[in-house]
Amino acid sequence: MRKIVYSAIYPSSYDWTDYWNGTSNYYRDIRTAATVSTIFIIVTYIIALGLAACQKGLSVAFTTAAALVHDLMEARDERRLRILQKHLASVKLLILDELGYVPFTAVGGELLFEVLSQRYERGSTLVTSNLPFDEWTSVFGSERLTGALLDRLTHHVHILEMNGDSYRLASSRKRQKHGHGSTQQEEVPPP
């Protein structure tokens, strides 16, 4: 089971201790987080869905959109693009986080489009984005490409629209209010 979860390539900052010790209840954590922040719910919910798929023995890949585009471009340059595309097409659940935070080059957008097209009606894909669909053209740079991608992504889709404050921003404000940290840089004297 650990091999499946680690092969899912979850964020390295995630602490798996409670999960491996059997002391964490991700579904309970999702309900609890609802009072804290929508952003936290999204991250926890994605992790829970990925873990549930891993527990059923399904292959899962978790990555940010920007990291995937970077990997695809690097694989293309190193002449191993087909191998990476074949791997991504074979994964049962691809979790693509943060689409829309970083715009892609034309080539990057086309490579991501190709991966998502190859997965169309063959594998489950979960995409998170801070942008509504009508703004995705700013990320992909092409109306035609964006339209074709949205056509495939929205054909068999469940859309969960969640709005709320950023967990990090709320946490930072809370720390400042209670005097537990500062976002200002401290002046360091010269040596």
C-alpha positions as CSV (number, residue, x, y, z in Angstrom):
1,M,0.0,0.0,0.0
2,R,2.8,2.4,0.9
3,K,4.4,1.8,-2.5
4,I,1.1,2.8,-4.3
5,V,0.7,5.9,-2.2
6,Y,4.3,7.1,-2.6
7,S,4.1,6.3,-6.4
8,A,1.2,8.7,-6.6
9,I,3.8,11.5,-6.2
10,Y,1.9,13.5,-3.6
11,P,3.4,16.8,-2.5
12,S,6.6,16.1,-0.5
13,S,5.5,18.6,2.2
14,Y,2.5,16.3,3.2
15,D,3.1,14.5,6.5
16,W,1.9,10.9,6.2
17,T,2.7,9.9,9.9
18,D,-1.0,9.9,11.0
19,Y,-2.1,8.0,8.0
20,W,0.5,5.2,8.4
21,N,-0.2,5.0,12.1
22,G,-3.9,4.7,11.4
23,T,-4.8,7.7,13.5
24,S,-6.1,10.0,10.7
25,N,-9.6,10.0,9.4
26,Y,-9.5,12.0,6.1
27,Y,-13.2,12.2,5.7
28,R,-13.6,13.6,9.2
29,D,-10.8,16.0,8.5
30,I,-12.7,17.3,5.4
31,R,-15.9,18.0,7.4
32,T,-13.9,19.7,10.1
33,A,-12.0,21.8,7.6
34,A,-15.3,23.2,6.3
35,T,-15.3,25.7,9.1
36,V,-11.7,26.7,8.4
37,S,-11.3,27.3,4.7
38,T,-12.6,26.2,1.4
39,I,-9.0,26.0,0.0
40,F,-8.1,23.6,2.7
41,I,-11.1,21.5,1.9
42,I,-10.0,21.2,-1.7
43,V,-6.5,20.0,-0.9
44,T,-7.8,17.6,1.8
45,Y,-10.5,16.4,-0.5
46,I,-8.1,15.7,-3.3
47,I,-5.7,13.9,-1.1
48,A,-8.6,11.8,0.3
49,L,-9.8,10.9,-3.2
50,G,-6.3,9.9,-4.3
51,L,-5.8,7.8,-1.1
52,A,-9.2,6.1,-1.6
53,A,-8.1,5.2,-5.2
54,C,-4.8,3.9,-3.9
55,Q,-6.5,1.8,-1.2
56,K,-8.5,0.2,-4.0
57,G,-5.3,-0.7,-5.7
58,L,-5.7,1.9,-8.5
59,S,-2.7,3.8,-9.9
60,V,-2.7,7.5,-9.1
61,A,-0.5,10.4,-10.2
62,F,-0.6,13.8,-8.4
63,T,1.1,16.8,-9.9
64,T,0.6,20.5,-10.4
65,A,-0.3,21.6,-14.0
66,A,2.9,23.7,-14.2
67,A,5.1,20.8,-13.0
68,L,3.5,18.4,-15.5
69,V,4.0,20.9,-18.4
70,H,7.6,21.3,-17.3
71,D,8.1,17.5,-17.2
72,L,6.5,17.1,-20.6
73,M,8.7,19.7,-22.2
74,E,11.8,18.2,-20.6
75,A,10.8,14.7,-21.8
76,R,10.3,16.1,-25.3
77,D,13.7,17.6,-25.2
78,E,15.3,14.4,-24.0
79,R,13.4,12.3,-26.6
80,R,11.4,10.4,-24.0
81,L,8.0,12.1,-24.4
82,R,6.2,9.0,-25.7
83,I,7.2,7.1,-22.6
84,L,5.9,9.8,-20.2
85,Q,2.7,10.1,-22.3
86,K,2.2,6.4,-22.2
87,H,2.6,6.3,-18.4
88,L,0.2,9.2,-17.9
89,A,-2.4,7.6,-20.2
90,S,-2.1,4.4,-18.2
91,V,-2.7,5.9,-14.7
92,K,-6.2,5.3,-13.5
93,L,-6.5,8.7,-11.7
94,L,-4.5,11.7,-12.7
95,I,-4.8,14.6,-10.3
96,L,-3.8,17.9,-11.9
97,D,-3.6,20.6,-9.3
98,E,-3.4,24.4,-9.7
99,L,-4.3,24.8,-13.4
100,G,-4.5,28.5,-14.1
101,Y,-1.9,29.7,-11.6
102,V,0.9,29.8,-14.3
103,P,0.2,30.4,-18.0
104,F,1.8,28.0,-20.5
105,T,3.9,28.5,-23.5
106,A,2.2,27.5,-26.8
107,V,4.2,24.2,-26.8
108,G,3.5,23.5,-23.1
109,G,-0.3,24.0,-23.6
110,E,-0.2,21.7,-26.7
111,L,1.6,19.0,-24.7
112,L,-0.8,19.2,-21.8
113,F,-3.7,19.1,-24.3
114,E,-2.3,15.9,-25.8
115,V,-2.0,14.2,-22.4
116,L,-5.6,15.1,-21.5
117,S,-6.9,14.1,-24.9
118,Q,-5.2,10.7,-24.6
119,R,-6.9,10.2,-21.2
120,Y,-10.4,11.2,-22.6
121,E,-12.8,8.4,-21.9
122,R,-9.9,6.1,-20.8
123,G,-9.0,7.3,-17.3
124,S,-10.2,9.6,-14.6
125,T,-8.8,13.1,-14.4
126,L,-9.3,15.5,-11.5
127,V,-8.4,19.1,-12.2
128,T,-8.3,22.0,-9.8
129,S,-8.3,25.6,-11.0
130,N,-8.7,29.1,-9.6
131,L,-10.2,30.2,-12.9
132,P,-13.6,29.8,-14.4
133,F,-13.6,28.0,-17.8
134,D,-14.1,31.2,-19.8
135,E,-10.7,32.4,-18.5
136,W,-8.7,29.2,-19.4
137,T,-7.7,30.8,-22.8
138,S,-5.4,33.0,-20.8
139,V,-3.6,29.9,-19.6
140,F,-3.4,28.0,-22.8
141,G,-3.1,31.0,-25.1
142,S,-5.4,29.6,-27.8
143,E,-9.1,29.8,-28.1
144,R,-9.2,26.8,-30.4
145,L,-7.1,24.6,-28.1
146,T,-8.9,25.7,-25.0
147,G,-12.3,25.0,-26.6
148,A,-11.2,21.5,-27.7
149,L,-9.8,20.8,-24.2
150,L,-12.9,21.9,-22.4
151,D,-15.1,19.9,-24.8
152,R,-13.2,16.8,-23.7
153,L,-12.9,17.6,-20.0
154,T,-16.6,18.6,-19.6
155,H,-18.2,15.8,-21.6
156,H,-18.4,13.4,-18.6
157,V,-17.8,15.8,-15.7
158,H,-18.7,16.5,-12.1
159,I,-18.0,20.2,-11.4
160,L,-17.5,21.2,-7.8
161,E,-17.3,24.9,-7.5
162,M,-15.9,26.0,-4.2
163,N,-15.3,29.6,-3.1
164,G,-13.8,30.9,0.0
165,D,-10.8,32.5,1.7
166,S,-7.3,31.1,1.4
167,Y,-6.3,28.9,4.3
168,R,-2.7,30.3,4.2
169,L,-4.0,33.9,4.2
170,A,-6.4,33.2,7.1
171,S,-3.7,31.4,9.0
172,S,-1.2,34.3,8.5
173,R,-3.8,36.8,9.7
174,K,-4.5,34.7,12.7
175,R,-0.8,34.5,13.6
176,Q,-0.4,38.3,13.2
177,K,-3.5,38.9,15.4
178,H,-2.1,36.8,18.2
179,G,1.5,38.0,17.7
180,H,2.8,34.6,16.6
181,G,4.9,35.6,13.7
182,S,5.3,38.4,11.2
183,T,5.2,38.6,7.5
184,Q,7.7,41.5,7.5
185,Q,11.3,40.8,7.0
186,E,13.6,41.5,10.0
187,E,16.7,43.6,9.4
188,V,19.8,41.6,9.8
189,P,22.9,43.5,10.9
190,P,26.0,43.2,8.6
191,P,28.7,40.7,9.7
